[in-house]
């Protein structure tokens, strides 16, 4: 089974309180043809991402933490849990895709930030166009988070590759691109090869005051692995949709 690790961003259900001590970078996005709104809050290498009214994702690469939080169900799902040992099987390593990232020059300003346009290819096939901004990366102090999340993502992907999960060439290419965000800039807009918009940053604010508990894991919730959560969904006991994080969150294509 292929496990997608993409990030879901979403709009917070309530306004962030202004009397807290933590200052963060807040990024608002729109995704897909319907312009689904999402929000990501980043502070000191940690992130909270939300695209649903209640549920959200907490990421802390330094703690190897990637959690999907379901407050109503009082559950936390470890999205980067190891695949079950019984799923392991001898596999022949797939030939890695030949990846090429081409700088196409200056792009438009997006959300007020200068960009560079890049085209990503896998085995000679165009995967996507992306617009990256070093200015936004530096302004938001996002380098540590993007580098840390890439390591977290790559580690889990390698675990599933070890039990036979196969990835499409463009998926491999996007993994390579993700590893360069901390160098090349924040992904401000991503457009698929067919010209359809995948995701775009519409605003980024820095120095925003947020609650002290914004990045805290709720206590007393039932803890599930990703596999357990999938089985719960298949059995109809969860009543919740699996998070389908967009592969191009700020910093991920």
C-alpha positions as CSV (number, residue, x, y, z in Angstrom):
1,X,0.0,0.0,0.0
2,X,1.3,3.4,-0.9
3,X,1.2,5.9,2.0
4,X,1.1,9.5,0.9
5,X,2.8,12.0,3.2
6,X,1.6,15.3,2.1
7,X,0.6,18.1,4.2
8,X,-2.9,19.5,4.8
9,X,-3.2,23.2,5.5
10,X,-6.3,24.8,6.7
11,X,-8.1,27.7,8.2
12,X,-8.1,28.0,12.0
13,X,-11.6,27.8,13.5
14,X,-11.0,30.7,15.9
15,X,-8.8,33.8,15.9
16,X,-5.4,33.5,17.4
17,X,-5.3,35.1,20.8
18,X,-3.1,38.1,21.1
19,X,-2.1,37.8,24.7
20,X,0.2,34.8,24.2
21,X,4.0,35.0,24.2
22,X,4.8,33.0,21.0
23,X,5.4,34.9,17.7
24,X,5.0,32.9,14.6
25,X,4.9,33.0,10.8
26,X,1.4,32.5,9.4
27,X,1.0,31.4,5.8
28,X,-2.4,31.3,4.1
29,X,-3.0,29.3,0.9
30,X,-5.5,28.3,-1.6
31,X,-5.4,24.9,-3.4
32,X,-7.1,23.2,-6.3
33,X,-9.7,24.4,-8.8
34,X,-12.1,25.3,-6.0
35,X,-9.7,27.5,-4.1
36,X,-9.8,25.5,-0.9
37,X,-8.3,27.6,1.9
38,X,-5.7,26.5,4.3
39,X,-3.3,27.9,6.9
40,X,0.1,27.0,8.3
41,X,1.6,28.4,11.4
42,X,5.4,28.0,11.9
43,X,7.5,28.9,14.9
44,X,11.1,27.7,15.7
45,X,11.0,24.7,13.4
46,X,7.5,23.5,14.5
47,X,4.4,23.8,12.4
48,X,0.6,23.5,12.8
49,X,-1.4,22.9,9.6
50,X,-5.1,23.0,9.2
51,X,-7.5,22.5,6.3
52,X,-10.5,21.2,8.2
53,X,-12.8,23.0,10.7
54,X,-11.7,20.9,13.7
55,X,-8.8,18.5,12.8
56,X,-5.2,19.7,12.3
57,X,-1.7,18.4,11.9
58,X,1.3,19.1,14.2
59,X,4.8,18.7,13.0
60,X,8.0,18.9,15.0
61,X,10.9,17.4,13.0
62,X,13.3,17.7,16.0
63,X,11.1,15.3,17.9
64,X,10.4,13.0,14.9
65,X,6.7,14.1,15.3
66,X,4.1,14.2,12.6
67,X,0.6,14.0,14.2
68,X,-2.9,14.2,12.9
69,X,-5.1,15.5,15.7
70,X,-8.9,14.8,15.9
71,X,-10.3,16.7,18.8
72,X,-13.9,15.5,18.6
73,X,-12.8,11.8,18.5
74,X,-10.1,12.5,21.1
75,X,-7.5,10.8,18.9
76,X,-4.0,11.5,17.7
77,X,-2.7,9.7,14.7
78,X,1.1,9.2,14.2
79,X,1.3,9.8,10.4
80,X,5.0,8.8,10.3
81,X,4.6,5.6,12.2
82,X,6.7,2.7,10.9
83,X,5.0,0.2,8.6
84,X,4.0,-3.0,10.3
85,X,6.8,-5.6,10.5
86,X,4.6,-8.3,9.0
87,X,4.3,-6.2,5.8
88,X,8.0,-6.5,5.1
89,X,9.0,-8.6,2.1
90,X,12.2,-9.0,0.0
91,X,12.0,-6.4,-2.8
92,X,14.3,-5.4,-5.6
93,X,15.2,-1.8,-5.4
94,X,13.5,0.2,-8.2
95,X,15.7,2.3,-10.5
96,X,15.6,5.9,-9.3
97,X,14.1,8.4,-11.6
98,X,16.4,10.8,-13.5
99,X,15.5,14.2,-12.0
100,X,16.1,17.6,-13.5
101,X,15.2,21.0,-12.1
102,X,15.5,23.8,-14.6
103,X,15.5,27.5,-13.6
104,X,13.4,29.4,-16.1
105,X,14.2,32.8,-14.7
106,X,12.3,35.5,-12.8
107,X,8.7,34.7,-12.0
108,X,5.9,37.1,-11.0
109,X,5.6,38.5,-7.5
110,X,3.3,36.3,-5.4
111,X,1.8,37.5,-2.2
112,X,4.2,40.4,-2.5
113,X,7.4,38.3,-2.7
114,X,9.8,38.0,-5.7
115,X,10.0,34.5,-7.2
116,X,12.0,32.4,-9.5
117,X,10.2,29.9,-11.8
118,X,11.4,26.3,-12.0
119,X,10.4,23.3,-14.1
120,X,10.7,19.9,-12.6
121,X,11.3,16.9,-14.8
122,X,11.4,13.1,-14.1
123,X,12.8,10.8,-16.8
124,X,12.4,13.6,-19.3
125,X,8.7,14.2,-18.5
126,X,7.5,17.6,-17.1
127,X,6.1,17.1,-13.6
128,X,5.3,20.6,-12.6
129,X,6.1,24.3,-12.6
130,X,6.9,25.9,-9.3
131,X,7.6,29.4,-8.2
132,X,10.1,29.7,-5.3
133,X,10.9,32.7,-3.2
134,X,14.2,33.1,-1.2
135,X,12.8,36.4,0.1
136,X,9.8,34.7,1.7
137,X,12.0,31.9,3.0
138,X,14.2,34.4,4.8
139,X,11.4,36.8,5.9
140,X,9.5,33.9,7.5
141,X,12.6,32.2,9.0
142,X,11.4,29.0,7.5
143,X,14.7,27.3,6.6
144,X,15.0,25.1,9.7
145,X,11.4,23.8,9.4
146,X,11.6,23.1,5.7
147,X,14.9,21.2,6.1
148,X,13.7,19.3,9.1
149,X,10.4,18.3,7.5
150,X,12.1,17.0,4.4
151,X,14.2,14.7,6.6
152,X,11.1,13.5,8.4
153,X,9.3,12.9,5.1
154,X,12.3,11.2,3.4
155,X,12.8,8.9,6.4
156,X,9.2,7.6,6.3
157,X,9.2,7.2,2.5
158,X,12.4,5.1,2.7
159,X,10.7,2.8,5.3
160,X,7.8,2.2,3.0
161,X,10.1,1.7,0.0
162,X,11.8,-1.0,2.0
163,X,8.6,-3.1,2.2
164,X,7.9,-2.8,-1.5
165,X,6.0,0.5,-1.9
166,X,6.6,1.8,-5.4
167,X,6.6,5.6,-6.2
168,X,6.0,7.2,-9.6
169,X,8.9,9.1,-11.1
170,X,7.3,12.5,-10.5
171,X,6.9,11.5,-6.8
172,X,10.6,10.8,-6.6
173,X,11.3,14.1,-8.4
174,X,9.2,16.0,-5.9
175,X,11.1,14.5,-3.1
176,X,14.3,15.8,-4.6
177,X,12.8,19.2,-5.0
178,X,11.5,19.2,-1.5
179,X,15.1,18.7,-0.3
180,X,16.1,21.9,-2.0
181,X,13.5,24.3,-0.6
182,X,15.7,25.4,2.3
183,X,18.2,26.5,-0.3
184,X,16.1,27.8,-3.2
185,X,13.1,29.3,-1.4
186,X,9.5,28.8,-0.3
187,X,7.1,27.3,-2.8
188,X,4.7,30.2,-3.5
189,X,2.8,28.6,-6.4
190,X,2.8,25.1,-7.9
191,X,1.2,24.3,-11.3
192,X,0.8,20.8,-12.6
193,X,2.1,19.8,-16.0
194,X,-1.5,20.1,-17.4
195,X,-1.6,23.8,-16.3
196,X,-3.9,23.3,-13.3
197,X,-3.1,25.1,-10.1
198,X,-2.2,22.8,-7.3
199,X,-1.5,25.4,-4.6
200,X,-0.6,29.0,-4.1
201,X,0.4,31.2,-1.1
202,X,-2.0,34.2,-0.9
203,X,-0.4,35.8,2.2
204,X,2.4,35.5,4.7
205,X,2.7,37.4,7.9
206,X,5.5,37.3,10.4
207,X,5.7,38.1,14.1
208,X,2.1,37.0,14.7
209,X,1.2,36.3,18.4
210,X,-0.3,32.8,18.9
211,X,-1.5,30.8,21.9
212,X,1.1,29.1,24.0
213,X,-0.6,25.8,23.3
214,X,-0.7,26.2,19.5
215,X,2.0,23.5,19.0
216,X,1.2,21.4,22.0
217,X,-0.1,17.8,21.7
218,X,-3.4,17.4,23.5
219,X,-3.2,15.1,26.6
220,X,-5.5,12.2,27.2
221,X,-6.2,11.4,23.6
222,X,-6.2,7.8,22.2
223,X,-3.0,7.3,20.2
224,X,-3.2,5.5,16.8
225,X,-0.6,4.5,14.2
226,X,-1.3,5.5,10.6
227,X,-2.2,1.8,9.8
228,X,-4.6,1.6,12.7
229,X,-6.3,4.8,11.6
230,X,-6.7,3.5,8.0
231,X,-8.2,0.3,9.3
232,X,-10.6,2.4,11.4
233,X,-11.7,4.4,8.4
234,X,-12.2,1.2,6.3
235,X,-14.3,-0.2,9.1
236,X,-16.4,2.9,9.3
237,X,-15.7,3.5,12.9
238,X,-13.9,6.7,12.6
239,X,-16.3,8.9,10.6
240,X,-13.4,11.0,9.5
241,X,-11.7,11.4,6.2
242,X,-8.0,10.7,6.0
243,X,-5.9,13.8,5.8
244,X,-4.8,14.4,2.2
245,X,-2.1,17.0,2.6
246,X,-1.2,18.8,-0.5
247,X,2.1,17.8,-1.8
248,X,3.0,21.4,-2.1
249,X,2.6,23.1,1.1
250,X,4.9,26.0,1.5
251,X,7.9,24.1,0.9
252,X,6.6,20.9,-0.6
253,X,5.6,20.3,-4.2
